[in-house]
Amino acid sequence: MIGEGTTHRGSEEDKVAMTATTTPNQPVTYTLLVIFTVDPCTDEHLQDQQAIRDEAESWLASLDATVHGVNIRKAD
């Protein structure tokens, strides 16, 4: 396993950032965790959870990724 992009070994971010090494030409599945803040004056597409989900899915699909799901929730 290869860990990427975290500073605290064993953290939740580490668990999300782990990827398995595979043989060449085999699909690899990744989990992407993105935390962002939206200003109330921001584009209306970033004010609605379904619109955010659609935008994220569209962006990943534009990269030729097979999107298995996009989960959105408002942070506490």
PyMOL commands that set and color helices and strands:
alter all, ss='L'
color gray80, all
select helices_A, chain A and resi 12-17+44-46+49-62
alter helices_A, ss='H'
color red, helices_A
deselect
rebuild
show_as cartoon
